[in-house]
Amino acid sequence: MSNWFNKRIKNSPNDNFIVYNNQSYNAFDLNNNININKRSLKVSNLNNGSKVIIFLPNGIEYVEIIIACLELGIIIVPISTKFTSSEIQKTIRLVEPDLIISCWGLSKKINGFNVPAINIEEFPTLAKTCQSYSIKYKFNKKNVAAILLTSGTTDDPKAVQLTYENFESSCRNWNEFLKFNKNDQFLCCLPLHHVGGLCVLLRGLIYGFTINIADSFDSEIIYKLIKKYPISLISLVPTMLDKLLKKKDGENILINLRAILLGGGPASDTLLDKCIEKKLNVVKTYGMTETCSGIVGLWLKEKPNKKHFSGSPFSEVKIKIIKDEIYIKGPMVMKGYLNQPNIKDYHNSKDIGWLDDDNNLFIEMRRKDLIVSGGENINPKEVENIILKFKNITDCAVIGIKDEKWGQKVLSYIVVNQKTINILELIKFLSGKISKYKIPKKFIIVDYIPRNEIGKVKMNLIKSL
């Protein structure tokens, strides 16, 4: 079991831990519901190593169930509430969970799967059947704490196994870089199923500062929260930062933040130059689910001439470049992908980049098979496979193209066996099978998809069609 919450409640039981929906909660406030959750999980015959899909919106209940699971050594598998039935089914096949935890408002989306499911509202009643429980296993930092989904090279997602040690190392390295203090309030605007959201929660849990949880990744909500609360830290993607800066007093509210973590895809020169001009405390960073969030950092204000770099490695991180690809090693690097061999040495990110003489990392291109749009990872292969199921489409290629607003946007080239195709019908077809952000913003009909001898799309040729 994890001791993180026990230490928090022992060291600072009355200090603000979570702010959500205009209410503040300290560790003592959460303790009762966390214990209810733990009893309910034990009644459900879940033990150390059991896997639980969490299908909940951001909120206090999400925090409480995450902590309860970690306290019992239960592996959490948080997934997006935007997932379609097809995406949920893929996750179930991949992860083989012992339980799905949802809520009344989302219960219809998880009906019909061959996995036991419980709504969070039913936990208090369930807990009454378990007045006491015992924990017969010892906490091991090498144990898997969470399985997070990320895009891979096939049409199915990859399941990243992150251990307690991975999370502790990541939090420790960020603490060294940002020097957390108990007066910090970190606005968590990324969803808790995302490594960037989950790690923010765990940093606050371990280092004793306050986490302010946003309902959704929405610029208007985030803007209002920054204006209302003493936010000192925030993690954003370029699209969101750009939207906030375009608010009437956006610059004025952002200037007071002591750190704005900026990752999740490429940032335009226009945005970076504006941050430098306004002297915003922007920290450029780079990381991925496999490295338990960011592994490098750079204070943009202090090194404006390095604006195109992502920063130098944290103290426990080792990076080397092999044939232009970025390899990463350290205690924050995942145990491995589920059902695949464990990582024993360096992890190949498959991102293209290089290190300068000062050990600053330059990202030439994110991994070849991945599109990063508005901070969301999109697997082109998954989208292509769904498009090819639509009538009259015989071939297709999905790519990401540079976009000032989103970093990248999704574009699809399609080959059809007749002269016309109804694009609106195609979009409607896709809407029921993949999340909205994965649907191409534009479809281009072409005579053929240029490919090499092993079937890979020739990117240099397709963009000229």
N, C-alpha and C positions, 0 to 999 in steps of 0.2 A: 504494500500500500504506500501511497505518497504521504509524506509528512508536511507538505506545503501548507495545507489549510490549517492543520494543527498548530504549526508555528505561527501562522498569521493570527489565529484567534488567541494564542498565548501571548504574543508580543504586542499586538495592537488591536484588541477586541473592539474598542470603541471608536477607532479611527475610520473615516469613510473608506469603504472598499469599492462599492459599486454605486454609480449614479445612473438611474434609468427612469425615463418617463416622469420626470420632475420629482423623483423620490431618491433619497440617499439611504444606503444600507451599509452598516458595518459588518464585520465578520460574525459578530454575535447574532445580528439580525438574521443572517442566512443559515446559521447553525442548525436551527430546528428543522427547516425544510430539507437541508442536506441530510440530516439523520433520517427523516421520513423517506427520502429517496433511497438511502442505503438499505433501510429495512425492506422497502418494496423490491429492490433489486435482489436481495437475499431470498425473499419469498419466491421470486421468479427463477430461483435456482441458478443464479449467475454467480460466478466465482472468478478468481484470478485467471486472466487469459480469455474469459468469455468476450465475445464481440457484440457491440450494440450500435446499431445505426441510430443516429439522432437526427430526426426530421422535424426541426422546430424553427420558428422565426427567432431572430435576435431578441434577447430579453433576459429578465432575471431568472426565469425558470430554466433557460438554457444554461446559464452560469451554474445554477445549483445542481443540475444533473451532470454536467461535466465534472464538477468537483467531487460529487458523490461517487461517480465511476472511478475517477483517479484514486480516490481514497480506498477503494476496494480492489484496485488492480484490474478493473474491467477495461477492456480496450474500447475507446470511443471511435466511432466512424461517423463523424458529422457530415451531412450532405446538404446541398442547396435545396430550399423549398421550391425553387424554380424547376427542378428536375421533372421531366415528363415520366409517365409510367414506364416507357421503354428504358429510360436512363436509370430509373430505380431498379428495374429488373436486371439490367446489366450489372449494377452494383451488387445486388444480392447474389448473382451467380459468381461474381469475382470474390467477394468477401466471405460469403457463407455465414451471415450473422446469426446469433442466437436469439436476438430480440430487436424489434424496431420500437423506438420511443417517439411518439408524435403528440398531437393535441387534437381536441375536438374539431377545431377549425380546419385541420388538414387530414383528418382521418380517412376521408373518402379516397384520397390519393394513394393510400397504402393498403386499401382493401384488396383482397383477391390474391395476395402473394402468400406463398407457402412458408411464411415465417410468423411466429407469434408477435403480436403488436399490442402495446399498451399506450393509452393516452395519459399524458402527464397529470391531467385533472383527476385521474383515478388512483394516483399514488397514495394519498392520505388514507383512503379506505383500505387499500391493499396492505399498507404498513401496519394497520391495527391487528393483522393476523400474525405479525412478527414482533413480539414485545422485546425480544433480545436476539442478538446474533454474535457470533464469535468469528474472529479473523485468524485462521490457522496457518497463514503463510507469511513469509517475510518479504519486505520490500527489496527489490533488486533493480538498480538503476539501468541494468541492461534489458529489462523487460520492456515490451512494446506498450506505450501509453496510448497512442492514437494511430489510426490509419486514415490518411487523407488522400483524396483522389486528385490525380493530375493527368493532363493529357499525355498520351504516349504516341507511338508510331503506328499503332493499329487502331481499328475503329472503337476498341474498348479502352476505358481509362486505365491508368496504372494506379496501383494501390501502394502508397508510400508508407512504410512502417517507421514511425518515429518513437524512440525510446524516452524514458524519463531522463536519461543522461543527455540525449540530444537537446531536449527542452532546457535543461539546467545549463548546459554549455552555451546555447544560444542566448539565453537570458543573461548569463554571466558576462558574455562578450559585449552585449549591448549596454550592460551596466557600466562596464569599463569605459565605453565610448561616450555614453550620455551622462553618466554619473547621476543616477536616479536619486531623488530625495523624497521624503514622506509628504512634502507639500506639492509634489507633481500631480497633475490630473491629465491623464492620457485619454484623448478622445478616440474611442475605438469605433471607427466608421466602416471598417471592413467586416463582412459577416464572420461569425464564429466558426463556420465550416472552412474558412480560408485560413491558411497558415499565418497570414498577416494579422488576422483578427484573433485567432486562438493564442498566438504568442504574446500579443499585447495583454490579454487577460492573465496569462501565466506570469508575465513580468511583474504586473501589479500584485499578484498573489504572493510571489516570492520576495519582492523588494519593498512591499509595504506602502505603495502609493495608490492613488484613486484611479479607477477606470470609469469613464463616462461612456455608456453604450448608446450608440445611435440606432434608431429603429431600422434604418435602411441607408444604403449608400446613395444618398440624395443630397445634392448641393444645397438646397434650401434648408433642409433639416440640419445639416452640418453647420451652415452659416449661422443659424439661430442658436445652436448650442455653443458655438464659440463666443457669440455675443453675450450669452446669458451666464456662462460658467467660467471659472478661472482656468481655462485650458492652457496647459504649458507644452504639451506634446501631442503630435498627431502624425498619422501615417497616411499618405495620399498617393494616388496615381496622378500622372500629369494632367489627364482630362479634368479631374476634380479640382486640382489646384488652379487650373486655368479658369474654371467656372467661378471659383471663389474670388479670384483676383478681378473678375469682371463685375462683381457686385459693387454698388456705389461706394461703400466704405470697406471693401474687401481688403485693400492694402493695410488699412488702419487696424483691422482686427487681427490680421496675420502677423503684423510686425511685433506683436507682444508675445508670440509663441517662442519658446526658447529652442525648439527643434521641430522642423517640418520634414519628416522622413519621406523621401521621394523615390519611388521605385515602380515596379510593375510595367515597365516598357519604356520605349524611347521618349524623351522630352524634346520639344522643338527648341531651336535657338531663340525664337521669339520669347518663349516662356522663361527659359534660363536667363536670358539677358534682363528681362523684367525683374526677376528675383534678385539678380545681382544689383541692378540699379536701385531697387527699393530696400536693399540690405536685409532681406528676409533671411532667417536662420534655417536655410534649407540644407538638409543632409542628403546628398545623393547616395544611393545604396543599390546593391545588386544581390539577389539571392533567389531561392526557389523553394518549393515545398521540400525537395530532397535535402536541402541544407537547413531546414527548420527556420526559414526566413533569411534576412540579410546577413552577409558574411564580410562585406566591405563597407567602408563609409568615407565620405568626404564632405567637409564643411564648405559649401559653395562660396560663401562670402569671403572665406579666408583664402581660397584658391580659385579665383575666377578664371585664371588662365587654364585651369584644368576642367572646365565646365563639361567637356565631352567625356570625361572619365567618371567611373563609378566609385572610385576611392581605393584605398589600400586595405589589405586583409586585416581582420581583427587578430588579436594576439594568438588565439588558438587555431587559426586558419592557415593552411598551407595551400598555395596555388601554383600550379606549373602549367605551361603551355606545351602541348604536344601536337605537332602538325596543325597549328592554328587553333586547336580546340582547348577549352578551359577545363582543367582537371582540378578537383578540390578534395582536400583531406582535412579532417578534424573531428573532434568529438560531437559536433553538431550535425555531422553528415548522417543521413538515415542508416538504419540497420540494413535496409534493402527493400526491393519491391516484393510484395506478397507473392508467394509461390515461385519466387526466383532466387538465385543464389545471393547470399548476403554480401555486402560490400566489405572487402578485406583490405583494400588499399585506397587509392584515389578514385573518386567518382568522376566519370566523364560526363560533364554537363551537356556536351555536344553543342554548346554555344561557341561562337567564333570570337576570339579576342586576343589581346596581348598585354603585356606589362611594360611600363616605361622604366626609365632608370631609377625613379623614386618608388617603384613597386606599386604604382597606381594602375588599376585594371581598366582597360578600354574594351568595351563591348562592340565588336564589329557587327555582329548579327546574333540575335537570339537563335536558339537551336532551329535547325533548318526545317523541322517538321511542325513548328509551332507558330501560331499567330497570337500576338498579345494586343488585344483591343480594349481600351478603357480599363486596363488592369485585369481583364478576364483572359485566361488561357483557352485557346480554341485549337482543337486538333483537326486539321484539314481533312484527314482521312475519314474521320467520323462523318463529317458533313458531306463529303463526296459519296460515301456509301449510301447515304439516305437519298441524295439527289438522283443517284442512278436507279433508284426504285421507282422514280416517276416515269409515267408513260412517255414514250417516244424519245427519251434521252439515252444515247448510246455510249457517251463518254463525257467526262468532265474533269476539271481541275480547279481546286479551291486554293487561293493564295491570299496573302496579306499585302496590302499596298500602303505606303506611307500616307498618313493623314494628320493634318494639323491638330484636329480636335481630339481624335481617339488614339493617336500614336500609330495605329494601323487600323484599316478597315477590311472587311472580308469581301472578296470579289470572286465570282465563279465564272469560268469559261465552260460552255456546254456545247456538245455536239448532238444534233437532233436528226431523226431519220425522216423528217419532213420540213418544209420551209418555215412553218410558223409553230409557235408554242405559246400557251397562255401563261405568262410569268406570274400573274396574280394567283392562278390556280396552283402553280408550283410553290409559291410562298405559303399559301394556305396549307398545302400538303406538308411542308416542312414544319409549320408551326405546331403541329400535333406530335411531332417526333423529336425535335431538338429545341433547346432553349432559344429564346428570341435573339440573344446577342450572338449566337452562332450562325444565324441565317444571313447569307450574303446580302450586302447592301446593293449590289448590282450584278446582273447576269449578262454575259456577253456570248452571243451565239457565234460559233466559229465552225469552219469546215473540218478541222481536225485538231487534236492535242499533240503538239510536238513532244516526243519522248525519245530517250536514249535506248540502247540495246537491251537494257534490263527493265525497261518500262517506266523509268523515272522521268518526270516532267522536266523538260529543258526550260528552266526559268528564264534564261536570257532570250529565248525564242518566243515563248508564249506571250510575254509582255509586248512584243512587237506586232502581234496579230491585230 
